[in-house]
């Protein structure tokens, strides 16, 4: 594996000498025979993880339809995760141009000093010779020092000055600005395109000018932990309704796992110091250090290490050595029958291999076992829910490591370093101290909706976190909101498809209530609780959270009009990966705003 990694690094260096490598420009056109491919991105630089959006335009000048494969290979330095590869088959009719929007996954950098490289290639009519692939673009980031979280700022905020003043200001304070400007009309319509963005900064009028699909993608991005900042020259508190934003308290409000903020400014563009402070807000969704936080992952501790049976290996070696040596020589092929060695030796080797495979299957089993933790943030006003799922598996013998998924989630691997350190004795973890050649390169593959590579390997520990936003009408309803104002206990009704083990409700006056064993479709009256019990419950449900989910859950605020609950969802409600593994959901967290339903019968 190390030799493969060295080969990859040498190949990247060689490619950089041949291809037009450019930092700060993600547009490229390549001309083939009777065809051309153009790629462009609304972002000017590569993000430090998540995904990067590309618009692909393929001009087919041939008299026949054609299919082209675009493939992207991403590498992050100072990372032990290896590379990611993504491919997509794109078909275009004869003498026409096809346009496609792709969301390309990127490897995650482990710190604010990491850099990413993306190689782009094409194969298809006019671009291939004997089926070979043609690389035509090489993009990279070049940030040698500390830098701010990745921010995307609309040109409606920056005007004609671009990010130059921000870059100069960042250097003056000793931390480079890292991000991109963006044209509003080119902003993506898929939330995953923003998954590497820590902060998205737009002007209020520009946000209103976006299409419904663009605004929906931004709302989903925020629900997954993103931070949207809208600058306005008007009163911020009065602007929320006009901007069609969710209900806000003051100038900022949580939405899903993220936040939406409104900031006032007297001038556009705002002063570089103001913009820099907004971009450098240290949001929880920044990709920096996420993998390292998994080195204390509680869920990893629920699975033991891969066991190696010394007695089984010793027994096998002794028996095989005896059979292939003295027994084979003196019993199976004695004296003048030595010629039998030409077929007895291979036969013994084949039988030994089969016996070894059978022994491994008997001791380890097939497939493996996995543990999952899932958090679902209910967004009843949008009839959607944001999902973050963390999972770790200890695999046995796998006959296939490939799976298909149409759930449109974003999946990110957890490094072997973090998985090892999570079960290491306290104080002995060495995250970041080992070589970045730990894992083999070019292993996390996505081809359309087909996942393969080293997401899962036989007899190994594998961890990932998955993110998705999907339609949902599941809510927690309060049936007597008017009675709560008179200090009556809330009567709640759940439409979540499971029993909620424990539910904390915070009414509009900020009082705490709790109930237990709330089944779907059944009403239940709550009893009084307090802030201390709520905080203890929040810490309890966050205990097994890893680098992605843990910080979000520990930051949950006890806001009026919200709820926090625990329950174990069924497998049909989870995000699906490798089916050979037996998955067990060990923790489920449900949270969000509750819905006032005063017209229903409030009798429990």
C-alpha positions, 0 to 999 in steps of 0.5 A: 500500500505504501508503494501505491501511495508513493506512486500516486504522489509521483504521478501527481507531481508528474501531472502538475508538470504536464497539465495546466495547474492553476490555483484560484480557477476551476474552469477548463475546456478541452477540445477533442475530435468532433467534441469538446468538454467544458467544466466550470465551478461557481467557486474559485478555489477548492474547499477543504472537504465536502464537495465542490460543484461543477457545471459540465458542458459537452458539445457533440459535433458527431452525427451519432449520440455519444457517452462520455465519462468524466472522472475526478481524483482528489487528494489531501496532503497531511491526511491518512485517508488516501484519495477519493475518486468520482465518475459519472457517465454523461450522454449527449445526442448527435450535433447538440450540447449537453449540460450537467451539474455535478457535485464532486466529493473531496477528501478532507484536510485534517487541519487549517494548514492542509491543501487539496488537489483535484485531477479531472479526466475525460474518456469517450468519443474524440478523447480516447485511444484504445480505451485510455483515459485523458487527463485535462485539468489539475487544480490545487490549493496552496496555503502554507500557513494558518487560514480562516474557515472556508467562506463563499461570499456573493459578488453582491456583497463584494461588488467589483473589488473581489476578495483582494481586500480580504486577502490583504486584511487576512495577511495583516492579522496573520491568518490568510483568508480562505474562500471564494467569491461567487456569482448569484445566478451560478449558485448550486441547487444541491445542498451537498455543493455547499458541504465544504463551505463553513460560512456563506455570505450574501446580501439580503436583496441578492438572497431574495433574487435567488430561485426557489431551488437555490434558496432550498439548497441553502436552507438544506445546507444550513440545516446540515450545520452550515452558517448563512450570513445576510448583510442588510442596510436596513434594521436586521430584526425587521428584515427576517420576514421580508427575507422569507426566513424561518422565525428568528429571535433577534439578529440570529437564529438556529435552523436545523443544526446550523444558523442564519444571521442578519448583519447590518452594514452602512456600506457595500461592500462592508469593511474588510475587517467586518467581512473577515470577522464574519467569515472567521466565525469558527462555525461547528461545521468547519471541516478542520479537525473533524477527523481528529475529534473522532479519535475520542469517538464513544461509538467506536468503543462499543466494538472491540478490535479485530482478533487474531488467533495465534493458536489457529495460525500456529496450528495451520502453519505446523499442519501445512508444513508437515503435509507439504514437507515430510508427509508429501515427500515420504508418504505421498511421493516415496522413492521412485514415485517422486514425480507425484510431487508435481501434482501433490504439492499444488493439490495440498496447497489448494486444499490448505488455502480452502481450509484456511478460508474455511477456518477464517469464516468459521472464526470470523463469520461473514459480513460483520457487525456495525453500530450506528448513531443517528440524529434527526432534526425536524423542520416542520415548517419545510416538511423536511428533516436533516439527518446526520448518521455516524457508524462504525463496523467491524467486518468479517469476510466480505464477498463484496464491498460495493453497494448502490444507493439512491438516497443522495447522501454525502458520506465521509470516511473516518481515518484509521488513525482516529479509529485506533486512537478511539480505543487506545489507552487514555493519553497514548493516542498519537493522532497526526504523529504517524505517516500519512501513508497509513491507508492505501490511496485511490480507494474511496470510489463513487461512480454515479450511485455505486460505491466501492473501494476501501469504504469497507474491507474484510477483517477491518474496522471502518467508520463513516459519517453520512449526511442527508436532508429528506422530506418528512411530515414527522413532528412533535405536536403540543395540543394545548399551547394556550393552556401552557400559557396558563402554566398547564402541563403540555400534552404532546403527540408524536408522529415519529415512527417509533417510541420516543424513550424520553422527551424534553419540551421547552415551552414558549415561556422557557419552562422545562417539561419531560415525559417518557415512553411516547408512542407514535399517535398517542398523547401524553401529558408532561411533568415539570423538569428543570434546566439541570436535568435538560443539560444532563440529558443533552450530555447523555445523548451526545456522549457517543457522538463523534467528530461530526455529530458530537459538537452539534449535539453538545451545542444544542441550546435550551431554546423556547419552543423546542424539544429534545428526545431519544429513541431507537429508529428502525433500520428502514429510517437509516441511511443505507450502506453495505448490506452484508454488515449487520447494523445495529442502531444503538442511539437515536436523537430527535430534536427541533421545534415543536408544532402547536396544534390547538384544534386537536383534542388535548385529552391524554 
